[in-house]
Amino acid sequence: MMHMNRRSALQLLSGAASFSIAARAGRLWAQPRKLKPDAASVLIVVDVQNCFIAGGTLAVPRGEDVVPVINRVAPAFQNVVLTQDWHPAGHASFASSYPGRKPFETIKLAYGEQVLWPDHCVQGTSDAALDKDLNIPQAELIVRKGFRRQIDSYSAFQEADRKTPTGLGGYLRERRMRRVFVTGLATDFCVAWTALDARRAGFDTYVIEDACRGIDLNGSLAAAWKKMAERGVRRIQSTDIELG
Ligand SMILES: [Zn+2]
């Protein structure tokens, strides 16, 4: 039978201690510090409306899946802004406005290329209402966009003519916001355009990927992520946010 002397017992203890330090270091390495939204951070919830979820006129595949994720992260934010796509009947982005044209074709408008969509989010309809399961009573502002008949607006900051501001940039600057976290629908259109414009306006910009869903029209989803990465938009997951 082996008898453990004092020296080998000490070696065993010091080995255990260094193992535990290594394990702790490994854990720190595996889990970088989470992002804690501060008073200068704002959550933007893009177009979580009936039209873009199952049963809507322009349903994004699994669009409804963003709702529980957004509801989970929203309480971590002191500032939340919602957006609503808000078109008049006969809007320039509707295929039905052009005889012979079909949804998802593109057309040249005065301001450039425009994807044609099915009629969607018509002002005052239940299709345009926010999803009833979205639970963010503290949201302080709803930005409606695309309400001019001749101009579409994917971005919450600037309309598709790239000249007409929505006013959101001024609102956020006046409120001294610095960091913008974008969620909602759809990743490759309104979310991406909003994030790119937030970056252009000088905000630190994050897109919470699992709080978004895409349409992916002819590779548009990969193209949107590529462009956002090139412009310095940071791609994160909801688990990267400290919910505290
Ligand atoms: Zn629209």
py3Dmol code that shows the C-alpha trace and the ligand (Angstrom):
import py3Dmol

protein = """\
ATOM      1  CA  MET A   1       0.000   0.000   0.000  1.00  0.00           C
ATOM      2  CA  MET A   2       1.304   3.476  -0.953  1.00  0.00           C
ATOM      3  CA  HIS A   3       1.855   5.957   1.811  1.00  0.00           C
ATOM      4  CA  MET A   4       1.510   9.597   0.770  1.00  0.00           C
ATOM      5  CA  ASN A   5       4.264  11.700   2.336  1.00  0.00           C
ATOM      6  CA  ARG A   6       3.988  15.415   3.013  1.00  0.00           C
ATOM      7  CA  ARG A   7       5.876  16.391  -0.128  1.00  0.00           C
ATOM      8  CA  SER A   8       3.718  14.487  -2.606  1.00  0.00           C
ATOM      9  CA  ALA A   9       0.586  15.797  -0.880  1.00  0.00           C
ATOM     10  CA  LEU A  10       1.852  19.369  -1.460  1.00  0.00           C
ATOM     11  CA  GLN A  11       2.579  18.603  -5.099  1.00  0.00           C
ATOM     12  CA  LEU A  12      -0.909  17.267  -5.490  1.00  0.00           C
ATOM     13  CA  LEU A  13      -2.374  20.417  -3.931  1.00  0.00           C
ATOM     14  CA  SER A  14      -0.325  22.784  -6.056  1.00  0.00           C
ATOM     15  CA  GLY A  15      -1.244  20.780  -9.140  1.00  0.00           C
ATOM     16  CA  ALA A  16      -4.910  21.094  -8.243  1.00  0.00           C
ATOM     17  CA  ALA A  17      -4.507  24.840  -7.703  1.00  0.00           C
ATOM     18  CA  SER A  18      -2.855  25.442 -11.057  1.00  0.00           C
ATOM     19  CA  PHE A  19      -5.470  23.284 -12.763  1.00  0.00           C
ATOM     20  CA  SER A  20      -8.231  25.386 -11.257  1.00  0.00           C
ATOM     21  CA  ILE A  21      -6.554  28.652 -12.401  1.00  0.00           C
ATOM     22  CA  ALA A  22      -6.223  27.234 -15.903  1.00  0.00           C
ATOM     23  CA  ALA A  23      -9.869  26.163 -15.878  1.00  0.00           C
ATOM     24  CA  ARG A  24     -10.956  29.631 -14.769  1.00  0.00           C
ATOM     25  CA  ALA A  25      -8.824  31.276 -17.468  1.00  0.00           C
ATOM     26  CA  GLY A  26     -10.321  28.926 -20.029  1.00  0.00           C
ATOM     27  CA  ARG A  27     -13.805  29.923 -18.935  1.00  0.00           C
ATOM     28  CA  LEU A  28     -12.982  33.606 -19.236  1.00  0.00           C
ATOM     29  CA  TRP A  29     -11.558  33.007 -22.671  1.00  0.00           C
ATOM     30  CA  ALA A  30     -14.676  31.131 -23.780  1.00  0.00           C
ATOM     31  CA  GLN A  31     -17.073  33.768 -22.436  1.00  0.00           C
ATOM     32  CA  PRO A  32     -16.066  37.313 -23.369  1.00  0.00           C
ATOM     33  CA  ARG A  33     -17.736  40.085 -21.407  1.00  0.00           C
ATOM     34  CA  LYS A  34     -21.332  40.665 -22.363  1.00  0.00           C
ATOM     35  CA  LEU A  35     -22.587  43.959 -23.755  1.00  0.00           C
ATOM     36  CA  LYS A  36     -24.458  45.983 -21.184  1.00  0.00           C
ATOM     37  CA  PRO A  37     -26.848  48.526 -22.726  1.00  0.00           C
ATOM     38  CA  ASP A  38     -26.316  51.900 -21.045  1.00  0.00           C
ATOM     39  CA  ALA A  39     -28.278  55.155 -20.937  1.00  0.00           C
ATOM     40  CA  ALA A  40     -26.871  56.046 -24.383  1.00  0.00           C
ATOM     41  CA  SER A  41     -27.996  52.758 -25.981  1.00  0.00           C
ATOM     42  CA  VAL A  42     -31.212  52.339 -27.935  1.00  0.00           C
ATOM     43  CA  LEU A  43     -32.971  49.211 -29.154  1.00  0.00           C
ATOM     44  CA  ILE A  44     -34.630  49.667 -32.545  1.00  0.00           C
ATOM     45  CA  VAL A  45     -37.371  47.147 -33.336  1.00  0.00           C
ATOM     46  CA  VAL A  46     -37.939  47.246 -37.079  1.00  0.00           C
ATOM     47  CA  ASP A  47     -41.341  46.475 -38.620  1.00  0.00           C
ATOM     48  CA  VAL A  48     -42.583  43.687 -36.335  1.00  0.00           C
ATOM     49  CA  GLN A  49     -46.020  44.045 -37.894  1.00  0.00           C
ATOM     50  CA  ASN A  50     -48.743  41.596 -38.874  1.00  0.00           C
ATOM     51  CA  CYS A  51     -47.916  42.023 -42.583  1.00  0.00           C
ATOM     52  CA  PHE A  52     -44.425  40.549 -42.111  1.00  0.00           C
ATOM     53  CA  ILE A  53     -45.363  37.516 -39.994  1.00  0.00           C
ATOM     54  CA  ALA A  54     -47.326  34.323 -40.744  1.00  0.00           C
ATOM     55  CA  GLY A  55     -50.742  35.192 -42.167  1.00  0.00           C
ATOM     56  CA  GLY A  56     -49.610  38.665 -43.303  1.00  0.00           C
ATOM     57  CA  THR A  57     -49.496  40.062 -46.843  1.00  0.00           C
ATOM     58  CA  LEU A  58     -45.661  39.887 -47.065  1.00  0.00           C
ATOM     59  CA  ALA A  59     -44.779  37.227 -44.499  1.00  0.00           C
ATOM     60  CA  VAL A  60     -41.054  36.782 -43.839  1.00  0.00           C
ATOM     61  CA  PRO A  61     -40.213  33.071 -43.340  1.00  0.00           C
ATOM     62  CA  ARG A  62     -40.361  32.391 -39.559  1.00  0.00           C
ATOM     63  CA  GLY A  63     -40.804  36.110 -38.991  1.00  0.00           C
ATOM     64  CA  GLU A  64     -42.844  35.459 -35.836  1.00  0.00           C
ATOM     65  CA  ASP A  65     -39.779  33.804 -34.245  1.00  0.00           C
ATOM     66  CA  VAL A  66     -38.215  37.216 -33.601  1.00  0.00           C
ATOM     67  CA  VAL A  67     -40.926  38.217 -31.128  1.00  0.00           C
ATOM     68  CA  PRO A  68     -39.894  36.135 -28.062  1.00  0.00           C
ATOM     69  CA  VAL A  69     -36.229  37.045 -28.621  1.00  0.00           C
ATOM     70  CA  ILE A  70     -37.003  40.774 -28.826  1.00  0.00           C
ATOM     71  CA  ASN A  71     -39.297  40.544 -25.773  1.00  0.00           C
ATOM     72  CA  ARG A  72     -36.453  38.903 -23.844  1.00  0.00           C
ATOM     73  CA  VAL A  73     -33.789  41.540 -24.613  1.00  0.00           C
ATOM     74  CA  ALA A  74     -36.018  44.651 -24.534  1.00  0.00           C
ATOM     75  CA  PRO A  75     -36.129  45.002 -20.717  1.00  0.00           C
ATOM     76  CA  ALA A  76     -32.335  45.457 -20.735  1.00  0.00           C
ATOM     77  CA  PHE A  77     -32.794  48.746 -22.646  1.00  0.00           C
ATOM     78  CA  GLN A  78     -33.779  52.097 -21.167  1.00  0.00           C
ATOM     79  CA  ASN A  79     -34.552  53.333 -24.682  1.00  0.00           C
ATOM     80  CA  VAL A  80     -36.627  51.506 -27.284  1.00  0.00           C
ATOM     81  CA  VAL A  81     -37.853  52.792 -30.648  1.00  0.00           C
ATOM     82  CA  LEU A  82     -40.288  50.849 -32.838  1.00  0.00           C
ATOM     83  CA  THR A  83     -40.778  51.304 -36.575  1.00  0.00           C
ATOM     84  CA  GLN A  84     -43.830  50.672 -38.712  1.00  0.00           C
ATOM     85  CA  ASP A  85     -43.949  50.315 -42.492  1.00  0.00           C
ATOM     86  CA  TRP A  86     -46.900  52.574 -43.276  1.00  0.00           C
ATOM     87  CA  HIS A  87     -47.947  52.849 -46.919  1.00  0.00           C
ATOM     88  CA  PRO A  88     -50.867  54.622 -48.557  1.00  0.00           C
ATOM     89  CA  ALA A  89     -52.953  52.504 -50.986  1.00  0.00           C
ATOM     90  CA  GLY A  90     -51.417  52.617 -54.476  1.00  0.00           C
ATOM     91  CA  HIS A  91     -47.875  53.017 -53.087  1.00  0.00           C
ATOM     92  CA  ALA A  92     -44.910  53.154 -55.512  1.00  0.00           C
ATOM     93  CA  SER A  93     -43.476  49.923 -54.037  1.00  0.00           C
ATOM     94  CA  PHE A  94     -46.613  47.880 -54.811  1.00  0.00           C
ATOM     95  CA  ALA A  95     -46.534  45.720 -57.972  1.00  0.00           C
ATOM     96  CA  SER A  96     -50.278  46.349 -58.258  1.00  0.00           C
ATOM     97  CA  SER A  97     -49.533  50.014 -59.004  1.00  0.00           C
ATOM     98  CA  TYR A  98     -48.024  49.060 -62.402  1.00  0.00           C
ATOM     99  CA  PRO A  99     -50.170  47.218 -64.962  1.00  0.00           C
ATOM    100  CA  GLY A 100     -48.536  43.934 -65.965  1.00  0.00           C
ATOM    101  CA  ARG A 101     -45.896  43.940 -63.223  1.00  0.00           C
ATOM    102  CA  LYS A 102     -45.594  41.193 -60.638  1.00  0.00           C
ATOM    103  CA  PRO A 103     -44.358  41.136 -57.033  1.00  0.00           C
ATOM    104  CA  PHE A 104     -40.597  40.599 -56.569  1.00  0.00           C
ATOM    105  CA  GLU A 105     -39.726  42.047 -60.004  1.00  0.00           C
ATOM    106  CA  THR A 106     -37.677  45.249 -59.978  1.00  0.00           C
ATOM    107  CA  ILE A 107     -38.518  48.544 -61.637  1.00  0.00           C
ATOM    108  CA  LYS A 108     -36.670  51.832 -62.207  1.00  0.00           C
ATOM    109  CA  LEU A 109     -38.184  54.707 -60.287  1.00  0.00           C
ATOM    110  CA  ALA A 110     -37.055  58.358 -60.244  1.00  0.00           C
ATOM    111  CA  TYR A 111     -34.668  57.580 -57.353  1.00  0.00           C
ATOM    112  CA  GLY A 112     -33.333  54.277 -58.703  1.00  0.00           C
ATOM    113  CA  GLU A 113     -34.106  50.581 -58.631  1.00  0.00           C
ATOM    114  CA  GLN A 114     -37.091  49.445 -56.599  1.00  0.00           C
ATOM    115  CA  VAL A 115     -38.197  45.908 -55.759  1.00  0.00           C
ATOM    116  CA  LEU A 116     -41.933  45.538 -56.321  1.00  0.00           C
ATOM    117  CA  TRP A 117     -43.807  43.985 -53.415  1.00  0.00           C
ATOM    118  CA  PRO A 118     -47.304  42.634 -52.885  1.00  0.00           C
ATOM    119  CA  ASP A 119     -49.603  45.278 -51.368  1.00  0.00           C
ATOM    120  CA  HIS A 120     -48.619  45.356 -47.680  1.00  0.00           C
ATOM    121  CA  CYS A 121     -48.806  47.442 -44.500  1.00  0.00           C
ATOM    122  CA  VAL A 122     -51.513  49.754 -45.797  1.00  0.00           C
ATOM    123  CA  GLN A 123     -52.103  52.613 -43.351  1.00  0.00           C
ATOM    124  CA  GLY A 124     -54.766  51.914 -40.744  1.00  0.00           C
ATOM    125  CA  THR A 125     -55.292  48.228 -41.622  1.00  0.00           C
ATOM    126  CA  SER A 126     -54.824  45.394 -39.135  1.00  0.00           C
ATOM    127  CA  ASP A 127     -52.123  44.079 -41.518  1.00  0.00           C
ATOM    128  CA  ALA A 128     -50.080  47.193 -40.657  1.00  0.00           C
ATOM    129  CA  ALA A 129     -50.589  46.881 -36.884  1.00  0.00           C
ATOM    130  CA  LEU A 130     -47.710  45.838 -34.619  1.00  0.00           C
ATOM    131  CA  ASP A 131     -47.718  42.140 -33.710  1.00  0.00           C
ATOM    132  CA  LYS A 132     -49.944  41.703 -30.645  1.00  0.00           C
ATOM    133  CA  ASP A 133     -47.360  39.486 -28.902  1.00  0.00           C
ATOM    134  CA  LEU A 134     -44.689  42.182 -28.971  1.00  0.00           C
ATOM    135  CA  ASN A 135     -44.458  43.170 -25.317  1.00  0.00           C
ATOM    136  CA  ILE A 136     -42.490  46.418 -24.970  1.00  0.00           C
ATOM    137  CA  PRO A 137     -44.727  48.881 -23.141  1.00  0.00           C
ATOM    138  CA  GLN A 138     -41.725  51.132 -22.376  1.00  0.00           C
ATOM    139  CA  ALA A 139     -41.083  51.849 -26.079  1.00  0.00           C
ATOM    140  CA  GLU A 140     -40.952  55.631 -26.332  1.00  0.00           C
ATOM    141  CA  LEU A 141     -41.288  56.330 -30.045  1.00  0.00           C
ATOM    142  CA  ILE A 142     -42.872  54.748 -33.119  1.00  0.00           C
ATOM    143  CA  VAL A 143     -41.359  55.884 -36.409  1.00  0.00           C
ATOM    144  CA  ARG A 144     -43.662  55.389 -39.398  1.00  0.00           C
ATOM    145  CA  LYS A 145     -41.952  55.168 -42.758  1.00  0.00           C
ATOM    146  CA  GLY A 146     -42.876  54.759 -46.411  1.00  0.00           C
ATOM    147  CA  PHE A 147     -45.912  57.007 -45.997  1.00  0.00           C
ATOM    148  CA  ARG A 148     -45.127  59.130 -49.064  1.00  0.00           C
ATOM    149  CA  ARG A 149     -46.846  57.583 -52.063  1.00  0.00           C
ATOM    150  CA  GLN A 150     -43.867  57.992 -54.432  1.00  0.00           C
ATOM    151  CA  ILE A 151     -41.007  56.987 -52.095  1.00  0.00           C
ATOM    152  CA  ASP A 152     -40.356  53.681 -50.344  1.00  0.00           C
ATOM    153  CA  SER A 153     -38.350  53.568 -47.106  1.00  0.00           C
ATOM    154  CA  TYR A 154     -36.596  50.433 -45.926  1.00  0.00           C
ATOM    155  CA  SER A 155     -34.423  52.461 -43.578  1.00  0.00           C
ATOM    156  CA  ALA A 156     -35.737  53.943 -40.344  1.00  0.00           C
ATOM    157  CA  PHE A 157     -33.364  56.899 -40.899  1.00  0.00           C
ATOM    158  CA  GLN A 158     -33.594  57.883 -44.557  1.00  0.00           C
ATOM    159  CA  GLU A 159     -36.107  57.127 -47.295  1.00  0.00           C
ATOM    160  CA  ALA A 160     -35.234  55.270 -50.489  1.00  0.00           C
ATOM    161  CA  ASP A 161     -34.533  58.485 -52.463  1.00  0.00           C
ATOM    162  CA  ARG A 162     -31.553  58.785 -50.046  1.00  0.00           C
ATOM    163  CA  LYS A 163     -32.461  62.446 -49.515  1.00  0.00           C
ATOM    164  CA  THR A 164     -35.520  62.490 -47.272  1.00  0.00           C
ATOM    165  CA  PRO A 165     -34.748  61.998 -43.564  1.00  0.00           C
ATOM    166  CA  THR A 166     -37.339  60.371 -41.292  1.00  0.00           C
ATOM    167  CA  GLY A 167     -36.152  62.465 -38.334  1.00  0.00           C
ATOM    168  CA  LEU A 168     -34.918  59.470 -36.307  1.00  0.00           C
ATOM    169  CA  GLY A 169     -31.240  60.500 -36.587  1.00  0.00           C
ATOM    170  CA  GLY A 170     -32.044  63.941 -35.141  1.00  0.00           C
ATOM    171  CA  TYR A 171     -34.177  62.415 -32.394  1.00  0.00           C
ATOM    172  CA  LEU A 172     -31.418  60.021 -31.308  1.00  0.00           C
ATOM    173  CA  ARG A 173     -28.709  62.706 -31.443  1.00  0.00           C
ATOM    174  CA  GLU A 174     -30.818  65.121 -29.428  1.00  0.00           C
ATOM    175  CA  ARG A 175     -31.394  62.337 -26.869  1.00  0.00           C
ATOM    176  CA  ARG A 176     -27.583  61.859 -26.731  1.00  0.00           C
ATOM    177  CA  MET A 177     -27.708  58.247 -27.945  1.00  0.00           C
ATOM    178  CA  ARG A 178     -24.448  56.683 -29.097  1.00  0.00           C
ATOM    179  CA  ARG A 179     -25.140  52.966 -29.530  1.00  0.00           C
ATOM    180  CA  VAL A 180     -27.885  51.467 -31.695  1.00  0.00           C
ATOM    181  CA  PHE A 181     -29.011  47.822 -31.512  1.00  0.00           C
ATOM    182  CA  VAL A 182     -31.179  46.761 -34.461  1.00  0.00           C
ATOM    183  CA  THR A 183     -33.689  43.885 -34.433  1.00  0.00           C
ATOM    184  CA  GLY A 184     -36.764  42.895 -36.445  1.00  0.00           C
ATOM    185  CA  LEU A 185     -37.794  42.292 -40.046  1.00  0.00           C
ATOM    186  CA  ALA A 186     -36.432  41.729 -42.530  1.00  0.00           C
ATOM    187  CA  THR A 187     -32.680  41.271 -42.001  1.00  0.00           C
ATOM    188  CA  ASP A 188     -31.749  41.887 -45.651  1.00  0.00           C
ATOM    189  CA  PHE A 189     -34.020  44.892 -46.238  1.00  0.00           C
ATOM    190  CA  CYS A 190     -35.334  47.164 -43.494  1.00  0.00           C
ATOM    191  CA  VAL A 191     -32.966  45.899 -40.767  1.00  0.00           C
ATOM    192  CA  ALA A 192     -29.853  46.134 -42.968  1.00  0.00           C
ATOM    193  CA  TRP A 193     -30.740  49.552 -44.410  1.00  0.00           C
ATOM    194  CA  THR A 194     -31.501  50.854 -40.909  1.00  0.00           C
ATOM    195  CA  ALA A 195     -28.200  49.511 -39.547  1.00  0.00           C
ATOM    196  CA  LEU A 196     -26.180  50.914 -42.466  1.00  0.00           C
ATOM    197  CA  ASP A 197     -27.783  54.339 -42.065  1.00  0.00           C
ATOM    198  CA  ALA A 198     -27.231  54.258 -38.286  1.00  0.00           C
ATOM    199  CA  ARG A 199     -23.544  53.627 -38.957  1.00  0.00           C
ATOM    200  CA  ARG A 200     -23.457  56.395 -41.566  1.00  0.00           C
ATOM    201  CA  ALA A 201     -24.987  58.736 -38.995  1.00  0.00           C
ATOM    202  CA  GLY A 202     -22.081  57.942 -36.647  1.00  0.00           C
ATOM    203  CA  PHE A 203     -23.692  55.552 -34.169  1.00  0.00           C
ATOM    204  CA  ASP A 204     -21.959  52.390 -32.913  1.00  0.00           C
ATOM    205  CA  THR A 205     -24.242  49.869 -34.546  1.00  0.00           C
ATOM    206  CA  TYR A 206     -25.067  46.262 -33.676  1.00  0.00           C
ATOM    207  CA  VAL A 207     -27.485  43.876 -35.377  1.00  0.00           C
ATOM    208  CA  ILE A 208     -28.818  41.133 -33.087  1.00  0.00           C
ATOM    209  CA  GLU A 209     -28.917  38.302 -35.611  1.00  0.00           C
ATOM    210  CA  ASP A 210     -31.240  35.882 -33.813  1.00  0.00           C
ATOM    211  CA  ALA A 211     -33.703  38.744 -33.230  1.00  0.00           C
ATOM    212  CA  CYS A 212     -34.058  39.170 -37.021  1.00  0.00           C
ATOM    213  CA  ARG A 213     -35.284  37.054 -39.944  1.00  0.00           C
ATOM    214  CA  GLY A 214     -34.541  37.580 -43.636  1.00  0.00           C
ATOM    215  CA  ILE A 215     -36.444  37.325 -46.927  1.00  0.00           C
ATOM    216  CA  ASP A 216     -33.369  36.250 -48.977  1.00  0.00           C
ATOM    217  CA  LEU A 217     -34.367  37.327 -52.472  1.00  0.00           C
ATOM    218  CA  ASN A 218     -31.667  36.297 -55.015  1.00  0.00           C
ATOM    219  CA  GLY A 219     -28.879  36.121 -52.424  1.00  0.00           C
ATOM    220  CA  SER A 220     -29.914  39.349 -50.701  1.00  0.00           C
ATOM    221  CA  LEU A 221     -29.283  37.980 -47.186  1.00  0.00           C
ATOM    222  CA  ALA A 222     -25.579  37.148 -47.691  1.00  0.00           C
ATOM    223  CA  ALA A 223     -25.097  40.405 -49.619  1.00  0.00           C
ATOM    224  CA  ALA A 224     -26.630  42.398 -46.758  1.00  0.00           C
ATOM    225  CA  TRP A 225     -24.377  40.792 -44.111  1.00  0.00           C
ATOM    226  CA  LYS A 226     -21.314  41.385 -46.301  1.00  0.00           C
ATOM    227  CA  LYS A 227     -22.132  45.053 -46.770  1.00  0.00           C
ATOM    228  CA  MET A 228     -22.884  45.543 -43.084  1.00  0.00           C
ATOM    229  CA  ALA A 229     -19.542  43.929 -42.121  1.00  0.00           C
ATOM    230  CA  GLU A 230     -17.688  46.172 -44.602  1.00  0.00           C
ATOM    231  CA  ARG A 231     -19.276  49.280 -43.067  1.00  0.00           C
ATOM    232  CA  GLY A 232     -18.480  48.299 -39.476  1.00  0.00           C
ATOM    233  CA  VAL A 233     -21.890  47.105 -38.324  1.00  0.00           C
ATOM    234  CA  ARG A 234     -21.338  44.510 -35.607  1.00  0.00           C
ATOM    235  CA  ARG A 235     -23.169  41.184 -35.857  1.00  0.00           C
ATOM    236  CA  ILE A 236     -24.086  39.800 -32.439  1.00  0.00           C
ATOM    237  CA  GLN A 237     -26.505  37.312 -30.854  1.00  0.00           C
ATOM    238  CA  SER A 238     -29.091  37.994 -28.150  1.00  0.00           C
ATOM    239  CA  THR A 239     -26.948  35.945 -25.726  1.00  0.00           C
ATOM    240  CA  ASP A 240     -24.199  38.608 -26.079  1.00  0.00           C
ATOM    241  CA  ILE A 241     -26.436  41.126 -24.279  1.00  0.00           C
ATOM    242  CA  GLU A 242     -26.318  41.314 -20.506  1.00  0.00           C
ATOM    243  CA  LEU A 243     -29.927  41.034 -19.416  1.00  0.00           C
ATOM    244  CA  GLY A 244     -29.068  41.870 -15.785  1.00  0.00           C
TER     245      GLY A 244
END
"""
ligand_1 = """\
1
ZN
Zn -43.047 48.372 -47.384
"""
view = py3Dmol.view(width=600, height=400)
view.addModel(protein, "pdb")
view.setStyle({"model": 0}, {"cartoon": {"style": "trace"}})
view.addModel(ligand_1, "xyz")
view.setStyle({"model": 1}, {"stick": {}})
view.zoomTo()
view.show()
